Amino acid sequence: MSEPVLRMVEASRLHDLRRRVLRNGDWSAKVANARDDDPTTLHVAMVLDDEVLASASYFLEPSPDVAVDGAYQVRYVATDPAWQGRGLGARVLAAGEDELRRRGALLVWANARDSALDFYRHRGWTVVANSAHVSTETQLPHHRIIKELRDATPTTGA
């Protein structure tokens, strides 16, 4: 059996996974982002036989919590439910962080679902104090999280 492969992809390849995992299969839900095709945006995916199994998108965006040039926001972090728990999401995050370091980014941040906070904490992310909120898109509880990228070595060995 083939193994999933890490790839940088076009945003349109991620829309199905975004919709299925992050929007409960709601075909009317908005899953495209106006900045998806911006040249500074990065889309990372784990792919098996042309099927996207896990993904994350990184947008050049100032952090609301840390005043630093070169901050990126990660959004749409998703793993196909049949593939969760196999490390694909962690590999997508690590690869994105490594590429951002190569680009000179200093910080990455996100609005993370509360149900995923332990996933991020185990990967070196910090929950921002007093940042609890309910997402307007999903109506689910979230917190902002951050991870400094400066002076850190790449995690994927690339």
N, C-alpha and C positions, 0 to 999 in steps of 0.2 A: 504494500500500500504506500502511496506517496505521502510525503510529509508537507505540511504547510510551509510556504516560503514568504519571507519578508520582502515587501515591495513598496516603492513610492508610486502612488497611483493618482489618477484624475479623480476629482471629487464625485463626479457622476457615478463612478463605480461603487461609491459608499452609500448612496441614497437608499438602496433596498435594505441594507443592514441597519442603517439609522432608523428607518421607518419600522422595521420589524422589532428591533430590540428597545429602542428609546421612545418610540411613540405607540407601542402596543399594537402594531400592525394597522394603525389608522391611516388608510390611503389618502385621506384628505389633509393629513398633518404636513406642515411645512418641514422639509428635511434638507432643503438647499439653503445655503448661506450666501448672502450677497458678496462675501469676500472669498468664496470657494476658489475662484479662478485668479485671485490676486497673485502676482509673481512671488510675493513674500510668504504665501501660505504653503504649508506642508501637509500632505495627506499620507499617512503610513498605514499599511494593511498587511495582514497575514492572509495569504491566498493559497487555495488548494484547487487545482484543476479549474482555474479561472473563477472560482467562487470565493468571495470575500468572507472570511471567518471572524476577523477582528479588525478594528480600525480606530484611528484617532486623527483629528485634524488640528493643526496648530496655526493660529492667527496672530500676526504682529499686533499687539494691543497692550497699552499701558496697564499696569496693575493698579487697581483701586486702593491697594494697601501699602505698596512699596514704591517709592519714587525712584525709579531706575530706568535709564534708557535701555532698550534691547529686551523688553519683556514680551513674552508670547502667552496667549491664552490657549489652552487645549480644550477642545469641545468634541462632542459626539464620540466619546470613548465607548466602544461597544464590542461585545463578543457574542457570536451566535450561541444561544443557550446550549446547543448540543456539544459545544466546544469549550464551555466555561470550565474553569478549574484545571486547565492544561497548560497554563502559562502563556497563552497567546496574547492576552491583554498586556501582561507585564513586558513581553518582548516588543510589542508595538510602542508602549510608553518609553522603554529604554532606548529604542532606535530613534524615536522622535527627539528625546532629550539629547542624545549624542549628536544628531544632525544640528540641533539648535546651538549646541556648544561650538560646533564647527563654524556656524554662521556668526558666532560672537555673542549670542544671546546670554544674558545674565540671570534671567529669572523666567520661570514658567508658572502660570497660575490657572485656576479653574474654579468653576462653580460645581462642586461635586455633590451628587446625591448622598444624603446621609447614609443610605444603605451601602455605599461604596467607600466610606471613609477609611475603614480598616485596610482595604485593598491599597489605597494610596499611602496610608501611614507606613505600611510594610515596605514601601518603595521610597521612603525618605521624604515624603511630603509632610507639611505642617498645616494643621487646621488654624485658620485665622480666628483669633478670639472675637467674640461678639459679631460674627458674620452670618449667623443663622438667618435663613430666608426661605420663602416658598417660591419655587420657579413659576414664572408666569406661563411658561410653555407647557410644563407637565403637571403643575399644581402639587409637586412633591417637595418635601423638605430638603434643603441644601445648605452647605457651608462653603465659603471660599477656602481654597487651599493654595499653598505656594511651595515652590521648590527652587532653591538657589542653584544655579548652574555654574557660576564662576568657581574657579579653583577646584573643580571636580573632574575627576578622570572619567573618560567614557565608560559606560557600563557594559557595552556589548563587545568591547575589544576590537572594534572596527577602526 
